[in-house]
Every structure is written in structure tokens, then in C-alpha cells.
Amino acid sequence: MATRWAEVDRVSLVHLGGGRMAVRLYFQDPGREPLDLPVSDLRLAPSDFRFEVMGRVRSARREIGSQDESV
């Protein structure tokens, strides 16, 4: 899963209307559509979940970077 998280370029909070929020994942590949994770529908705290995802992306990038350095 680390490789997939490392493919994410940006993470943002998006208001979907009607009080609903999503965490949107933008990918490094410009041809790939952003992915919305409907955090309000899942009854998650939007900001907290965003920071959790950002941490996973950061960790995955570090992991990929350390693998590149060891080659």
C-alpha cells in the first residue's frame, strides 16, 4: 500500500454541499482524476482524517525515498 500512498500529490478538504465534507486526493499523474473520500458520510472528523491521510502519504514517500537511496 505504501506505493499507492506515495502516488498522492496533494490532500485537501472539500465541501460537497449540505454540510457534507470529503477528503480529496490529487495524484502525481496529471491524467488521473482526483479521488474523494466522503468522510462526513462515514461519520469521521474531516480535519482529523485529512491529517491522518497526509501522514500516510508523507510516510510512504519517505519509505520510497529510503528504498531509492539503498539501491
Backbone hydrogen bonds in HBPLUS format (Angstrom, degrees):
<---DONOR---> <-ACCEPTOR-->    atom                        ^
c    i                          cat <-CA-CA->   ^        H-A-AA   ^      H-
h    n   atom  resd res      DA  || num        DHA   H-A  angle D-A-AA Bond
n    s   type  num  typ     dist DA aas  dist angle  dist       angle   num
A0004-ARG N   A0001-MET O   3.07 MM   3  5.31 119.5  2.45 102.6 117.0     1
A0005-TRP N   A0001-MET O   3.14 MM   4  6.52 162.3  2.17 159.3 163.7     2
A0006-ALA N   A0002-ALA O   2.98 MM   4  6.15 151.8  2.06 147.1 155.4     3
A0007-GLU N   A0004-ARG O   3.05 MM   3  5.21 147.7  2.16 102.8 112.6     4
A0008-VAL N   A0005-TRP O   3.13 MM   3  5.63 164.9  2.16 114.5 119.3     5
A0028-GLN N   A0007-GLU O   2.90 MM  21  5.78 161.0  1.94 169.3 169.1     6
A0009-ASP N   A0026-TYR O   2.61 MM  17  5.52 158.1  1.66 146.2 153.9     7
A0010-ARG N   A0026-TYR O   3.22 MM  16  5.07 156.9  2.28 126.9 133.0     8
A0026-TYR N   A0010-ARG O   2.93 MM  16  5.07 176.3  1.93 150.5 150.9     9
A0012-SER N   A0024-ARG O   2.99 MM  12  5.22 157.7  2.05 144.6 151.6    10
A0024-ARG N   A0012-SER O   2.73 MM  12  5.22 160.7  1.77 152.9 158.7    11
A0014-VAL N   A0022-ALA O   2.81 MM   8  5.16 159.2  1.85 155.9 158.3    12
A0022-ALA N   A0014-VAL O   2.85 MM   8  5.16 148.3  1.95 148.5 157.7    13
A0016-LEU N   A0020-ARG O   2.81 MM   4  5.24 161.8  1.84 142.8 147.5    14
A0020-ARG N   A0017-GLY O   3.12 MM   3  5.58 164.8  2.14 114.8 119.5    15
A0040-SER N   A0021-MET O   3.26 MM  19  5.32 175.7  2.26 143.9 142.6    16
A0023-VAL N   A0037-LEU O   2.94 MM  14  5.13 156.8  1.99 142.1 145.6    17
A0037-LEU N   A0023-VAL O   2.82 MM  14  5.13 159.7  1.86 142.7 149.8    18
A0025-LEU N   A0035-LEU O   2.79 MM  10  5.08 163.9  1.82 147.2 152.2    19
A0035-LEU N   A0025-LEU O   2.94 MM  10  5.08 154.5  2.00 141.0 147.9    20
A0032-ARG N   A0029-ASP O   3.03 MM   3  5.55 165.3  2.05 119.7 124.4    21
A0039-VAL N   A0037-LEU O   2.81 MM   2  5.77 124.1  2.13 118.0 101.8    22
A0042-LEU N   A0038-PRO O   3.20 MM   4  6.50 137.3  2.39 145.2 157.4    23
A0042-LEU N   A0039-VAL O   3.15 MM   3  5.03 128.9  2.42  92.1 105.9    24
A0044-LEU N   A0039-VAL O   2.95 MM   5  5.22 176.4  1.95 152.6 152.1    25
A0043-ARG N   A0040-SER O   2.97 MM   3  4.88 158.3  2.01 103.9 109.8    26
A0049-PHE N   A0045-ALA O   2.91 MM   4  6.03 163.2  1.94 164.4 169.9    27
A0050-ARG N   A0046-PRO O   2.92 MM   4  6.12 155.0  1.99 148.6 155.8    28
A0051-PHE N   A0047-SER O   3.04 MM   4  6.35 160.8  2.08 151.9 155.7    29
A0052-GLU N   A0048-ASP O   3.00 MM   4  6.27 147.7  2.11 143.3 152.8    30
A0053-VAL N   A0049-PHE O   2.91 MM   4  6.21 160.8  1.95 154.5 158.5    31
A0054-MET N   A0050-ARG O   2.89 MM   4  6.16 160.8  1.92 152.1 157.9    32
A0055-GLY N   A0051-PHE O   3.00 MM   4  6.16 151.6  2.09 141.6 148.5    33
A0056-ARG N   A0052-GLU O   3.09 MM   4  6.42 150.3  2.18 144.8 152.7    34
A0057-VAL N   A0053-VAL O   2.94 MM   4  6.24 158.7  1.98 156.0 161.7    35
A0058-ARG N   A0054-MET O   2.94 MM   4  6.13 164.5  1.96 148.8 153.2    36
A0059-SER N   A0055-GLY O   2.94 MM   4  6.10 162.2  1.97 146.7 151.6    37
A0060-ALA N   A0056-ARG O   2.94 MM   4  6.08 158.4  1.99 146.1 152.1    38
A0061-ARG N   A0057-VAL O   2.97 MM   4  6.22 156.9  2.03 151.4 157.4    39
A0062-ARG N   A0058-ARG O   3.02 MM   4  6.30 156.8  2.08 148.3 154.6    40
A0063-GLU N   A0059-SER O   2.89 MM   4  6.12 158.3  1.94 149.5 155.7    41
A0064-ILE N   A0060-ALA O   2.92 MM   4  6.14 161.8  1.95 150.4 154.8    42
A0065-GLY N   A0061-ARG O   2.86 MM   4  6.01 157.7  1.91 146.1 153.0    43
A0066-SER N   A0062-ARG O   2.84 MM   4  6.08 153.8  1.91 150.8 157.1    44
A0067-GLN N   A0063-GLU O   3.07 MM   4  6.29 146.5  2.19 142.7 151.6    45
A0068-ASP N   A0064-ILE O   3.03 MM   4  6.32 151.4  2.11 147.2 154.7    46
A0069-GLU N   A0065-GLY O   3.09 MM   4  6.33 149.4  2.19 143.7 151.5    47
A0070-SER N   A0066-SER O   3.22 MM   4  6.33 139.9  2.39 136.7 145.8    48
A0071-VAL N   A0068-ASP O   3.41 MM   3  5.54 156.8  2.47 101.1 107.6    49
